[in-house]
């Protein structure tokens, strides 16, 4: 089969990578298109080989964003006419909109029903919209699976942690905490509160823990004096999370990733997402949306917290669908 994968976010790179390796080994012809967004094209090229850059990400007004998005849809349509794929797929609506009215099958994946503009566009254009069954949305074109997008690359069947990353940053297993701070300029996080790290950091230091920080907005590094500030992209990024005693994040993706790796995750963001509900219920993610005091939680943080999380995810992970297998099945159905 000729399969076109359109990548528009950094998370998409990891979502498709194991499926692409297997599909290529099976003899399928894979084409990769990518949005010009930061260093995304370079990272995608490094991971997948040959790619075609189509359209760019706009940071302007809503009208400018809409214009750039529409322009990208038509550019993608022209590329599709050139490569003639049997199926197009993405974690966004672009290729589904681009093949609208054409006899080309499209399969769109998504997991954020709360981001209504993007999700509704996916639901509108997708021939088949594949989402986790934790999301309480149903339609004729929706297919559900029992897992998470992050399980496509963090499932132990595919992910093997590399302990050499600890030496690189002069760290020891379970002797540091990983912090991810998201910039509030994104539409997804525009209502997020600014976190007061001046309270959080002393609690961690008092426990003798080092602090590793992934900053979306590097201008905020002054808040993290004497911390290890990562310079992305980071090799073995998920190994750094895997060996941490805990993760603290203002964004919603990394708490899920940490939870699925068996790392206690503390979510500081304001967004309430259906896809997080079960992980919160399993106490793999602690959400401050539930009125929980982070200071108290961090005060009780210990190696036993990590051991409990590891036991829970081993049991819970066995009940999840293999997301990579879901991807391959959905895109190769004729």
Short mmCIF file of the C-alpha atoms (twelve columns), coordinates in Angstrom:
data_MODEL
# 
_entry.id   MODEL 
# 
loop_
_atom_site.group_PDB 
_atom_site.id 
_atom_site.type_symbol 
_atom_site.label_atom_id 
_atom_site.label_alt_id 
_atom_site.label_comp_id 
_atom_site.label_asym_id 
_atom_site.label_seq_id 
_atom_site.Cartn_x 
_atom_site.Cartn_y 
_atom_site.Cartn_z 
_atom_site.pdbx_PDB_model_num 
ATOM 1   C CA . UNK A 1   0.000   0.000  0.000  1 
ATOM 2   C CA . UNK A 2   0.945   3.635  -0.500 1 
ATOM 3   C CA . UNK A 3   0.443   5.425  2.821  1 
ATOM 4   C CA . UNK A 4   0.795   9.157  3.461  1 
ATOM 5   C CA . UNK A 5   1.400   10.287 7.051  1 
ATOM 6   C CA . UNK A 6   1.029   13.987 7.774  1 
ATOM 7   C CA . UNK A 7   2.899   15.246 10.855 1 
ATOM 8   C CA . UNK A 8   2.054   18.613 12.411 1 
ATOM 9   C CA . UNK A 9   3.068   18.248 16.085 1 
ATOM 10  C CA . UNK A 10  6.171   16.933 17.833 1 
ATOM 11  C CA . UNK A 11  4.066   14.227 19.535 1 
ATOM 12  C CA . UNK A 12  3.125   12.838 16.097 1 
ATOM 13  C CA . UNK A 13  6.757   11.839 15.492 1 
ATOM 14  C CA . UNK A 14  6.670   9.354  18.357 1 
ATOM 15  C CA . UNK A 15  3.073   8.286  17.723 1 
ATOM 16  C CA . UNK A 16  3.785   6.863  14.257 1 
ATOM 17  C CA . UNK A 17  7.456   5.838  14.490 1 
ATOM 18  C CA . UNK A 18  7.068   2.183  15.527 1 
ATOM 19  C CA . UNK A 19  4.190   1.620  13.111 1 
ATOM 20  C CA . UNK A 20  6.240   3.102  10.257 1 
ATOM 21  C CA . UNK A 21  9.199   0.813  10.975 1 
ATOM 22  C CA . UNK A 22  6.974   -2.268 10.906 1 
ATOM 23  C CA . UNK A 23  4.943   -1.153 7.866  1 
ATOM 24  C CA . UNK A 24  8.103   -0.433 5.873  1 
ATOM 25  C CA . UNK A 25  9.469   -3.863 6.779  1 
ATOM 26  C CA . UNK A 26  6.208   -5.327 5.484  1 
ATOM 27  C CA . UNK A 27  6.817   -3.640 2.138  1 
ATOM 28  C CA . UNK A 28  4.411   -0.705 2.365  1 
ATOM 29  C CA . UNK A 29  5.436   2.551  0.668  1 
ATOM 30  C CA . UNK A 30  5.361   5.354  3.260  1 
ATOM 31  C CA . UNK A 31  5.299   9.062  2.374  1 
ATOM 32  C CA . UNK A 32  5.813   11.683 5.089  1 
ATOM 33  C CA . UNK A 33  4.591   15.282 4.909  1 
ATOM 34  C CA . UNK A 34  5.376   17.708 7.715  1 
ATOM 35  C CA . UNK A 35  4.373   21.203 8.767  1 
ATOM 36  C CA . UNK A 36  7.134   23.819 8.933  1 
ATOM 37  C CA . UNK A 37  7.006   24.390 12.687 1 
ATOM 38  C CA . UNK A 38  10.142  25.162 14.712 1 
ATOM 39  C CA . UNK A 39  12.658  22.352 14.273 1 
ATOM 40  C CA . UNK A 40  9.946   19.790 13.503 1 
ATOM 41  C CA . UNK A 41  11.025  19.172 9.854  1 
ATOM 42  C CA . UNK A 42  14.626  18.446 10.932 1 
ATOM 43  C CA . UNK A 43  13.511  16.042 13.658 1 
ATOM 44  C CA . UNK A 44  11.063  14.256 11.351 1 
ATOM 45  C CA . UNK A 45  13.720  13.905 8.645  1 
ATOM 46  C CA . UNK A 46  16.160  12.454 11.168 1 
ATOM 47  C CA . UNK A 47  13.559  9.929  12.368 1 
ATOM 48  C CA . UNK A 48  11.924  8.956  9.079  1 
ATOM 49  C CA . UNK A 49  14.300  9.857  6.264  1 
ATOM 50  C CA . UNK A 50  12.889  11.698 3.250  1 
ATOM 51  C CA . UNK A 51  10.067  14.126 4.078  1 
ATOM 52  C CA . UNK A 52  8.155   16.842 2.251  1 
ATOM 53  C CA . UNK A 53  7.614   20.141 4.091  1 
ATOM 54  C CA . UNK A 54  4.145   21.559 3.410  1 
ATOM 55  C CA . UNK A 55  2.750   24.779 4.885  1 
ATOM 56  C CA . UNK A 56  3.801   26.543 8.054  1 
ATOM 57  C CA . UNK A 57  2.561   27.130 11.556 1 
ATOM 58  C CA . UNK A 58  1.129   30.602 12.142 1 
ATOM 59  C CA . UNK A 59  1.453   32.480 15.434 1 
ATOM 60  C CA . UNK A 60  -0.633  35.453 14.325 1 
ATOM 61  C CA . UNK A 61  -4.313  36.332 14.649 1 
ATOM 62  C CA . UNK A 62  -7.127  33.811 14.323 1 
ATOM 63  C CA . UNK A 63  -7.758  35.086 10.787 1 
ATOM 64  C CA . UNK A 64  -4.099  34.599 9.869  1 
ATOM 65  C CA . UNK A 65  -4.101  31.111 11.372 1 
ATOM 66  C CA . UNK A 66  -7.235  30.212 9.392  1 
ATOM 67  C CA . UNK A 67  -5.653  31.510 6.162  1 
ATOM 68  C CA . UNK A 68  -2.429  29.531 6.729  1 
ATOM 69  C CA . UNK A 69  -4.396  26.389 7.580  1 
ATOM 70  C CA . UNK A 70  -6.548  26.656 4.445  1 
ATOM 71  C CA . UNK A 71  -3.497  27.344 2.324  1 
ATOM 72  C CA . UNK A 72  -1.842  24.257 3.768  1 
ATOM 73  C CA . UNK A 73  -4.870  22.065 3.019  1 
ATOM 74  C CA . UNK A 74  -4.733  22.992 -0.677 1 
ATOM 75  C CA . UNK A 75  -0.941  22.530 -0.822 1 
ATOM 76  C CA . UNK A 76  -1.362  19.109 0.780  1 
ATOM 77  C CA . UNK A 77  -4.098  18.290 -1.748 1 
ATOM 78  C CA . UNK A 78  -1.673  19.006 -4.606 1 
ATOM 79  C CA . UNK A 79  0.974   16.792 -2.988 1 
ATOM 80  C CA . UNK A 80  -1.556  13.984 -2.565 1 
ATOM 81  C CA . UNK A 81  -2.494  14.210 -6.247 1 
ATOM 82  C CA . UNK A 82  1.204   13.796 -7.036 1 
ATOM 83  C CA . UNK A 83  2.028   10.779 -4.829 1 
ATOM 84  C CA . UNK A 84  -1.375  9.062  -5.198 1 
ATOM 85  C CA . UNK A 85  -1.622  7.317  -1.800 1 
ATOM 86  C CA . UNK A 86  -4.175  4.609  -1.057 1 
ATOM 87  C CA . UNK A 87  -4.736  6.066  2.402  1 
ATOM 88  C CA . UNK A 88  -3.808  9.250  4.276  1 
ATOM 89  C CA . UNK A 89  -3.479  9.521  8.038  1 
ATOM 90  C CA . UNK A 90  -2.593  12.085 10.685 1 
ATOM 91  C CA . UNK A 91  -3.209  13.241 14.241 1 
ATOM 92  C CA . UNK A 92  -4.872  16.300 12.708 1 
ATOM 93  C CA . UNK A 93  -7.587  17.081 10.198 1 
ATOM 94  C CA . UNK A 94  -5.377  18.427 7.352  1 
ATOM 95  C CA . UNK A 95  -5.117  15.359 5.093  1 
ATOM 96  C CA . UNK A 96  -8.775  14.438 5.654  1 
ATOM 97  C CA . UNK A 97  -9.795  17.911 4.481  1 
ATOM 98  C CA . UNK A 98  -7.322  17.684 1.589  1 
ATOM 99  C CA . UNK A 99  -8.882  14.484 0.201  1 
ATOM 100 C CA . UNK A 100 -12.463 15.651 0.729  1 
ATOM 101 C CA . UNK A 101 -14.472 14.677 -2.365 1 
ATOM 102 C CA . UNK A 102 -11.754 12.310 -3.577 1 
ATOM 103 C CA . UNK A 103 -11.813 8.516  -3.571 1 
ATOM 104 C CA . UNK A 104 -8.934  8.260  -1.100 1 
ATOM 105 C CA . UNK A 105 -9.447  6.727  2.316  1 
ATOM 106 C CA . UNK A 106 -8.436  8.779  5.347  1 
ATOM 107 C CA . UNK A 107 -7.863  7.681  8.941  1 
ATOM 108 C CA . UNK A 108 -7.472  10.383 11.572 1 
ATOM 109 C CA . UNK A 109 -6.339  9.784  15.150 1 
ATOM 110 C CA . UNK A 110 -7.059  12.150 18.039 1 
ATOM 111 C CA . UNK A 111 -7.373  12.189 21.824 1 
ATOM 112 C CA . UNK A 112 -8.292  15.762 22.815 1 
ATOM 113 C CA . UNK A 113 -12.045 16.278 22.570 1 
ATOM 114 C CA . UNK A 114 -11.731 19.271 24.893 1 
ATOM 115 C CA . UNK A 115 -9.808  21.157 22.199 1 
ATOM 116 C CA . UNK A 116 -13.102 21.508 20.381 1 
ATOM 117 C CA . UNK A 117 -12.076 23.434 17.258 1 
ATOM 118 C CA . UNK A 118 -9.448  20.885 16.251 1 
ATOM 119 C CA . UNK A 119 -11.477 17.861 17.354 1 
ATOM 120 C CA . UNK A 120 -14.647 19.000 15.547 1 
ATOM 121 C CA . UNK A 121 -12.702 19.564 12.316 1 
ATOM 122 C CA . UNK A 122 -11.320 16.033 12.629 1 
ATOM 123 C CA . UNK A 123 -14.801 14.653 13.224 1 
ATOM 124 C CA . UNK A 124 -16.191 16.642 10.285 1 
ATOM 125 C CA . UNK A 125 -13.657 15.561 7.666  1 
ATOM 126 C CA . UNK A 126 -12.473 12.149 8.867  1 
ATOM 127 C CA . UNK A 127 -13.741 9.083  7.104  1 
ATOM 128 C CA . UNK A 128 -12.618 7.206  10.194 1 
ATOM 129 C CA . UNK A 129 -11.775 9.010  13.438 1 
ATOM 130 C CA . UNK A 130 -9.925  6.736  15.876 1 
ATOM 131 C CA . UNK A 131 -9.949  7.812  19.542 1 
ATOM 132 C CA . UNK A 132 -9.359  6.306  23.013 1 
ATOM 133 C CA . UNK A 133 -12.524 4.874  24.537 1 
ATOM 134 C CA . UNK A 134 -12.104 7.133  27.587 1 
ATOM 135 C CA . UNK A 135 -13.491 9.969  25.440 1 
ATOM 136 C CA . UNK A 136 -17.322 10.174 25.731 1 
ATOM 137 C CA . UNK A 137 -17.952 11.173 22.113 1 
ATOM 138 C CA . UNK A 138 -19.714 8.967  19.568 1 
ATOM 139 C CA . UNK A 139 -20.475 9.288  15.858 1 
ATOM 140 C CA . UNK A 140 -20.831 7.003  12.832 1 
ATOM 141 C CA . UNK A 141 -17.257 7.694  11.721 1 
ATOM 142 C CA . UNK A 142 -15.696 7.220  15.199 1 
ATOM 143 C CA . UNK A 143 -13.798 4.023  16.087 1 
ATOM 144 C CA . UNK A 144 -12.561 3.562  19.660 1 
ATOM 145 C CA . UNK A 145 -9.687  1.634  21.188 1 
ATOM 146 C CA . UNK A 146 -8.777  0.992  24.824 1 
ATOM 147 C CA . UNK A 147 -5.457  2.742  25.219 1 
ATOM 148 C CA . UNK A 148 -3.543  6.024  24.902 1 
ATOM 149 C CA . UNK A 149 -1.660  7.644  22.043 1 
ATOM 150 C CA . UNK A 150 1.443   7.622  24.293 1 
ATOM 151 C CA . UNK A 151 1.262   3.810  24.536 1 
ATOM 152 C CA . UNK A 152 2.317   3.683  20.874 1 
ATOM 153 C CA . UNK A 153 5.867   4.539  21.920 1 
ATOM 154 C CA . UNK A 154 6.016   3.868  25.687 1 
ATOM 155 C CA . UNK A 155 4.652   0.320  25.638 1 
ATOM 156 C CA . UNK A 156 7.480   -1.895 27.023 1 
ATOM 157 C CA . UNK A 157 7.248   -3.885 23.791 1 
ATOM 158 C CA . UNK A 158 8.871   -0.886 22.055 1 
ATOM 159 C CA . UNK A 159 10.435  1.316  24.729 1 
ATOM 160 C CA . UNK A 160 13.687  0.238  26.373 1 
ATOM 161 C CA . UNK A 161 15.177  2.791  28.806 1 
ATOM 162 C CA . UNK A 162 18.834  3.726  28.384 1 
ATOM 163 C CA . UNK A 163 20.570  4.202  31.740 1 
ATOM 164 C CA . UNK A 164 23.595  5.892  30.133 1 
ATOM 165 C CA . UNK A 165 21.558  9.113  30.015 1 
ATOM 166 C CA . UNK A 166 22.053  9.374  33.792 1 
ATOM 167 C CA . UNK A 167 25.814  9.641  33.432 1 
ATOM 168 C CA . UNK A 168 25.455  12.346 30.799 1 
ATOM 169 C CA . UNK A 169 23.617  14.621 33.248 1 
ATOM 170 C CA . UNK A 170 25.413  13.402 36.400 1 
ATOM 171 C CA . UNK A 171 22.224  11.934 37.825 1 
ATOM 172 C CA . UNK A 172 21.302  8.867  39.848 1 
ATOM 173 C CA . UNK A 173 18.178  6.744  39.458 1 
ATOM 174 C CA . UNK A 174 15.269  8.025  41.590 1 
ATOM 175 C CA . UNK A 175 17.421  10.872 42.966 1 
ATOM 176 C CA . UNK A 176 15.928  13.656 40.859 1 
ATOM 177 C CA . UNK A 177 12.569  15.113 39.821 1 
ATOM 178 C CA . UNK A 178 11.663  16.055 36.255 1 
ATOM 179 C CA . UNK A 179 9.777   19.342 35.692 1 
ATOM 180 C CA . UNK A 180 8.062   20.279 32.416 1 
ATOM 181 C CA . UNK A 181 6.890   23.888 32.131 1 
ATOM 182 C CA . UNK A 182 4.590   24.775 29.222 1 
ATOM 183 C CA . UNK A 183 4.386   28.261 27.710 1 
ATOM 184 C CA . UNK A 184 0.924   29.818 27.991 1 
ATOM 185 C CA . UNK A 185 0.985   31.264 24.446 1 
ATOM 186 C CA . UNK A 186 -0.532  28.071 23.005 1 
ATOM 187 C CA . UNK A 187 -4.310  28.124 22.522 1 
ATOM 188 C CA . UNK A 188 -4.472  24.883 24.484 1 
ATOM 189 C CA . UNK A 189 -2.832  26.460 27.527 1 
ATOM 190 C CA . UNK A 190 -3.820  30.123 27.316 1 
ATOM 191 C CA . UNK A 191 -5.856  29.824 30.549 1 
ATOM 192 C CA . UNK A 192 -3.117  28.041 32.479 1 
ATOM 193 C CA . UNK A 193 -1.930  29.664 35.673 1 
ATOM 194 C CA . UNK A 194 1.712   30.611 36.187 1 
ATOM 195 C CA . UNK A 195 3.218   28.141 38.649 1 
ATOM 196 C CA . UNK A 196 5.032   29.461 41.736 1 
ATOM 197 C CA . UNK A 197 8.157   27.313 41.604 1 
ATOM 198 C CA . UNK A 198 9.732   29.275 44.472 1 
ATOM 199 C CA . UNK A 199 7.582   27.126 46.797 1 
ATOM 200 C CA . UNK A 200 8.025   23.815 44.959 1 
ATOM 201 C CA . UNK A 201 11.804  23.800 44.434 1 
ATOM 202 C CA . UNK A 202 12.828  24.177 48.119 1 
ATOM 203 C CA . UNK A 203 10.659  21.165 49.046 1 
ATOM 204 C CA . UNK A 204 12.469  19.025 46.481 1 
ATOM 205 C CA . UNK A 205 15.908  20.280 47.479 1 
ATOM 206 C CA . UNK A 206 15.176  19.588 51.141 1 
ATOM 207 C CA . UNK A 207 14.687  15.954 50.136 1 
ATOM 208 C CA . UNK A 208 18.147  15.955 48.554 1 
ATOM 209 C CA . UNK A 209 16.740  15.689 45.026 1 
ATOM 210 C CA . UNK A 210 18.244  17.195 41.897 1 
ATOM 211 C CA . UNK A 211 15.879  18.981 39.513 1 
ATOM 212 C CA . UNK A 212 15.814  18.482 35.747 1 
ATOM 213 C CA . UNK A 213 13.775  21.060 33.818 1 
ATOM 214 C CA . UNK A 214 12.317  20.997 30.312 1 
ATOM 215 C CA . UNK A 215 11.257  24.551 29.453 1 
ATOM 216 C CA . UNK A 216 9.089   25.397 26.471 1 
ATOM 217 C CA . UNK A 217 9.867   29.087 27.031 1 
ATOM 218 C CA . UNK A 218 13.602  29.328 27.715 1 
ATOM 219 C CA . UNK A 219 13.231  32.954 28.862 1 
ATOM 220 C CA . UNK A 220 11.781  31.517 32.086 1 
ATOM 221 C CA . UNK A 221 14.997  29.746 33.073 1 
ATOM 222 C CA . UNK A 222 15.741  32.415 35.698 1 
ATOM 223 C CA . UNK A 223 13.068  30.709 37.841 1 
ATOM 224 C CA . UNK A 224 15.152  27.524 37.980 1 
ATOM 225 C CA . UNK A 225 18.492  28.562 39.444 1 
ATOM 226 C CA . UNK A 226 20.823  25.615 40.183 1 
ATOM 227 C CA . UNK A 227 18.590  23.240 38.172 1 
ATOM 228 C CA . UNK A 228 19.592  21.216 35.097 1 
ATOM 229 C CA . UNK A 229 17.970  23.015 32.135 1 
ATOM 230 C CA . UNK A 230 17.605  20.701 29.147 1 
ATOM 231 C CA . UNK A 231 18.466  21.886 25.656 1 
ATOM 232 C CA . UNK A 232 15.993  20.163 23.336 1 
ATOM 233 C CA . UNK A 233 15.970  17.972 21.391 1 
ATOM 234 C CA . UNK A 234 17.308  15.552 24.009 1 
ATOM 235 C CA . UNK A 235 18.474  12.056 23.148 1 
ATOM 236 C CA . UNK A 236 16.873  9.426  25.382 1 
ATOM 237 C CA . UNK A 237 14.343  11.977 26.628 1 
ATOM 238 C CA . UNK A 238 11.938  9.327  27.913 1 
ATOM 239 C CA . UNK A 239 14.725  7.517  29.706 1 
ATOM 240 C CA . UNK A 240 15.275  10.736 31.692 1 
ATOM 241 C CA . UNK A 241 11.614  10.618 32.710 1 
ATOM 242 C CA . UNK A 242 11.719  6.860  33.367 1 
ATOM 243 C CA . UNK A 243 14.531  7.105  35.928 1 
ATOM 244 C CA . UNK A 244 13.082  10.159 37.727 1 
ATOM 245 C CA . UNK A 245 11.487  9.825  41.152 1 
ATOM 246 C CA . UNK A 246 8.540   11.934 39.933 1 
ATOM 247 C CA . UNK A 247 7.413   14.325 37.226 1 
ATOM 248 C CA . UNK A 248 5.758   17.721 37.669 1 
ATOM 249 C CA . UNK A 249 4.155   19.328 34.614 1 
ATOM 250 C CA . UNK A 250 1.936   22.252 33.671 1 
ATOM 251 C CA . UNK A 251 1.147   20.525 30.353 1 
ATOM 252 C CA . UNK A 252 -1.100  17.462 30.056 1 
ATOM 253 C CA . UNK A 253 0.916   15.159 27.774 1 
ATOM 254 C CA . UNK A 254 3.953   14.482 29.958 1 
ATOM 255 C CA . UNK A 255 1.938   13.470 33.034 1 
ATOM 256 C CA . UNK A 256 0.365   10.735 30.889 1 
ATOM 257 C CA . UNK A 257 3.780   9.741  29.586 1 
ATOM 258 C CA . UNK A 258 5.240   9.606  33.098 1 
ATOM 259 C CA . UNK A 259 2.256   7.664  34.445 1 
ATOM 260 C CA . UNK A 260 2.589   5.081  31.667 1 
ATOM 261 C CA . UNK A 261 6.285   4.738  32.520 1 
ATOM 262 C CA . UNK A 262 5.498   4.065  36.174 1 
ATOM 263 C CA . UNK A 263 6.634   7.489  37.392 1 
ATOM 264 C CA . UNK A 264 4.427   9.436  39.869 1 
ATOM 265 C CA . UNK A 265 3.019   12.363 37.887 1 
ATOM 266 C CA . UNK A 266 1.768   15.688 39.234 1 
ATOM 267 C CA . UNK A 267 -0.354  17.740 36.823 1 
ATOM 268 C CA . UNK A 268 -0.459  21.479 37.558 1 
ATOM 269 C CA . UNK A 269 -2.480  22.557 34.509 1 
ATOM 270 C CA . UNK A 270 -6.089  23.714 34.522 1 
ATOM 271 C CA . UNK A 271 -7.308  21.652 31.564 1 
ATOM 272 C CA . UNK A 272 -9.628  18.788 32.465 1 
ATOM 273 C CA . UNK A 273 -9.321  16.036 29.873 1 
ATOM 274 C CA . UNK A 274 -11.385 12.888 29.486 1 
ATOM 275 C CA . UNK A 275 -8.284  10.948 28.479 1 
ATOM 276 C CA . UNK A 276 -6.680  11.705 31.870 1 
ATOM 277 C CA . UNK A 277 -9.644  10.639 33.982 1 
ATOM 278 C CA . UNK A 278 -8.782  6.953  34.361 1 
ATOM 279 C CA . UNK A 279 -5.099  7.609  35.085 1 
ATOM 280 C CA . UNK A 280 -6.186  10.048 37.792 1 
ATOM 281 C CA . UNK A 281 -8.619  7.448  39.129 1 
ATOM 282 C CA . UNK A 282 -5.788  4.897  39.226 1 
ATOM 283 C CA . UNK A 283 -3.740  7.515  41.150 1 
ATOM 284 C CA . UNK A 284 -1.055  7.367  38.480 1 
ATOM 285 C CA . UNK A 285 -1.625  11.094 37.910 1 
ATOM 286 C CA . UNK A 286 -2.242  13.515 40.769 1 
ATOM 287 C CA . UNK A 287 -4.194  16.510 39.468 1 
ATOM 288 C CA . UNK A 288 -4.382  19.806 41.318 1 
ATOM 289 C CA . UNK A 289 -7.750  20.302 39.607 1 
ATOM 290 C CA . UNK A 290 -9.076  18.019 42.346 1 
ATOM 291 C CA . UNK A 291 -8.076  20.425 45.103 1 
ATOM 292 C CA . UNK A 292 -5.024  18.412 46.129 1 
ATOM 293 C CA . UNK A 293 -2.149  20.284 47.769 1 
ATOM 294 C CA . UNK A 294 1.027   19.773 45.756 1 
ATOM 295 C CA . UNK A 295 3.179   20.845 48.709 1 
ATOM 296 C CA . UNK A 296 1.702   18.079 50.851 1 
ATOM 297 C CA . UNK A 297 2.023   15.507 48.051 1 
ATOM 298 C CA . UNK A 298 5.655   16.394 47.433 1 
ATOM 299 C CA . UNK A 299 6.315   16.269 51.156 1 
ATOM 300 C CA . UNK A 300 5.175   12.625 51.126 1 
ATOM 301 C CA . UNK A 301 7.102   11.758 47.965 1 
ATOM 302 C CA . UNK A 302 9.469   8.808  48.438 1 
ATOM 303 C CA . UNK A 303 10.890  5.758  46.694 1 
ATOM 304 C CA . UNK A 304 7.800   3.887  47.899 1 
ATOM 305 C CA . UNK A 305 5.674   6.262  45.791 1 
ATOM 306 C CA . UNK A 306 7.658   5.244  42.733 1 
ATOM 307 C CA . UNK A 307 7.474   1.544  43.579 1 
ATOM 308 C CA . UNK A 308 3.672   1.750  43.906 1 
ATOM 309 C CA . UNK A 309 3.432   3.512  40.529 1 
ATOM 310 C CA . UNK A 310 5.595   0.830  38.884 1 
ATOM 311 C CA . UNK A 311 3.412   -1.980 40.263 1 
ATOM 312 C CA . UNK A 312 0.223   -0.241 39.169 1 
ATOM 313 C CA . UNK A 313 1.301   0.413  35.600 1 
ATOM 314 C CA . UNK A 314 2.518   -3.174 35.143 1 
ATOM 315 C CA . UNK A 315 -0.956  -4.392 36.012 1 
ATOM 316 C CA . UNK A 316 -2.822  -1.603 34.217 1 
ATOM 317 C CA . UNK A 317 -0.657  -1.720 31.074 1 
ATOM 318 C CA . UNK A 318 -1.518  -5.379 30.484 1 
ATOM 319 C CA . UNK A 319 -5.152  -4.363 29.965 1 
ATOM 320 C CA . UNK A 320 -4.392  -1.715 27.322 1 
ATOM 321 C CA . UNK A 321 -4.530  -2.198 23.564 1 
ATOM 322 C CA . UNK A 322 -1.206  -1.975 21.729 1 
ATOM 323 C CA . UNK A 323 -1.654  1.442  20.094 1 
ATOM 324 C CA . UNK A 324 0.951   0.715  17.417 1 
ATOM 325 C CA . UNK A 325 -1.014  -2.362 16.367 1 
ATOM 326 C CA . UNK A 326 -4.183  -0.232 16.271 1 
ATOM 327 C CA . UNK A 327 -2.451  2.263  13.947 1 
ATOM 328 C CA . UNK A 328 -1.238  -0.449 11.574 1 
ATOM 329 C CA . UNK A 329 -4.610  -2.191 11.479 1 
ATOM 330 C CA . UNK A 330 -6.559  0.999  10.834 1 
ATOM 331 C CA . UNK A 331 -4.357  2.355  8.029  1 
ATOM 332 C CA . UNK A 332 -4.044  -0.952 6.162  1 
ATOM 333 C CA . UNK A 333 -7.743  -1.930 6.125  1 
ATOM 334 C CA . UNK A 334 -8.916  -1.936 2.530  1 
# 
